[in-house]
Every structure is written in C-alpha cells, then in structure tokens.
C-alpha cells in the first residue's frame, strides 16, 4: 500500500527566508507525486506534480520540488517566502495516472506560519 | 464557471440522523471523489467515481453511500450519522487524463452530536 510521511507538523519561517517542507513516500511502483496547499476554510489547490522526466519540478507561486528516488523523497522548496504563503501543505502520492487522481494518498500535512 | 460546489458549508446532526452532502461540478469532469479531513490525519478517500453510473470505494467507505446518476453531481449520503463521522468533507473533480489536476470544493464542516 502506498503511504506518505510529512515529518514536520508545524514550521515557522521568517518572511523572506527560504523554505523546505519534507515529504517521504512509500510506493511499490513509479510514484506520481503532488503537493497541495490549503488556506484556512478553503479546499486544496495543486502547487505542482511529478509524473516523470526532470526530477526538479516547478510549480505555481514560486514553489519547486525535487524528486529523489534513492531517498524516497519529494521535498517542497521556496527561496523566499511571503506572508501569503502561510497555509497548510499536503504531499500526496497517486496510483497510475491512467486512472486519474482518484486514489491519492495524502500525508498528514505541514502547517506553515510566517513571522515578520 | 462555478467549479466544484459543495452544500451545505456547515451542518450539525444528531446521532442516527441521515443526511446527504451535495457536490456539483460544471466542468464536465469524469472523475469525482469524496474525502474527509481530520486533524493529524490528512485527507482520506471515502468514495470515488470515474464516470456516470460508476462508483467505487476508497480508503474509508464504511457508513457512507454514493451514487453518480449524472456527470455533474456526486452526492455523499450518511445513512445513520455517528460521532466518528464528525469531520470536514471535501469533494473533488478531475478531467480524464494523466496530467490533469484535481479541483476541490470549499468543504462541508459536519458535526455529529
């Protein structure tokens, strides 16, 4: 069975500082990996996804993530955070994309707080 | 273009009551899903559908029923609400194809007393 671990429940970062959110996955085949962001009271918004190819993936809002098969990781990064980045971030792993994303397994989330 | 619309946004039920959470999308997406979100547990898939007339179980289907009579609508039914079903419920839809993102609704916050 597939699983996702986000080891950091809560991270606090100063505005303008760099950010890295950790994600480790377990999956028997080629993983399809996603990062989502959830603002308070809102649904989830897709930041970026990895299916194949270049292991460094660029997403929206200046985020990027790097797939490292040897470490089973898909960490999310941003060089300089903004106050508006405060939210909860979810990593997810999916089954074969031939069947769409309806079988995503989500991590437990990392809450990001930005301080001035 | 409304995207994914969930109703109601909030609901309080008594144990044993039944209720239907509504989800509608106007994007002609084939795939639709229901998740529940609980503190410290992320999102867990309840049921999903790959098209009208086709549904299947996710990770935590017990206590919930779904149907998909049209492409647009994917209601989630609680037949006999239990306190363990207190959660925030999200509906999502997706266009068929391996490179398509999911679109999420804003959620329904459900409390079972």
Interface residues (C-beta under 8 A of the other chain):
Chain A: X4 X9 X41 X42 X43 X44 X45 X46 X49 X51 X90 X92 X97 X98 X99 X100 X101 X102 X103 X104 X105 X106 X107 X108 X109
Chain B: X4 X30 X31 X32 X33 X35 X40 X41 X42 X43 X44 X45 X48 X49 X50 X58 X59 X90 X92 X94 X96 X97 X98 X99 X100 X101 X102 X104 X105 X106 X107
